[in-house]
Amino acid sequence: MASSEILIVDGYNIIFAWDELKKLAETSLELARGRLADILCNYQGYKKNEIILVFDAYKVKENSGKIIHYHNIDIIYTKEQQTADAFIEAISYQTAGKYQVRVATSDGMEQIVILTNGAARMTARELYKDVEETKKEIEKQAERLKDKNKRRTLLDMLSGDDADIMNNLRLTEDENPSEPVIKGSKQETATKKESVVKSSTSKKESAVKSSVSKKESAVKSGASKKGSAVKSSASKKGKAPAKKKRAKK
């Protein structure tokens, strides 16, 4: 085995000693077994020990026993007429001299045999407490890793003077910047359509304004020409009588 420490867990003993698993077992014993296995997998991932989870199947007829390699732990289903206690006693006796063996169970008689075989005992309550403490440590490590891997911004990497310049630039930015548009998203499609509509509307408005401006210019030009013609005609009419009077003299 890779580790020098082995933890042997009496499956059903632990299930009926932990409130969470006991309640789950009332609904489904299979779900309770699966939940315990998952808890021990997380526990092993932090402790780096070898874990053997034992369930007795001595009442199952023609059962030859079964070993399941579940993620990073081993699950043992004992054979017919073999209890979990008997299996644990045998394996603890065989391994106690070679490895640091602990057995998690609250069975009093089994604990006595375990101590006789040279293994250390661990009650269901002690295992639960250690599992909970390990869970908290895993969560703390995850938070530290998250903070460590947090992306550093350009501002974080700049020197003091450069950082001040960047901060001053930030003050001129829009206080409520628009959210980024994801390429290929519905938002991008809607934005493009809106831009096309605005562009088309703007062009139409420009064309209308240009047409109106040209018409106004034409009208003003025509009015100006008519005004000039009228003034010229009036001027000619006003000068004609004066010439006639000079002729009479």
Disulfide bonds with the S-S distance in Angstrom:
none
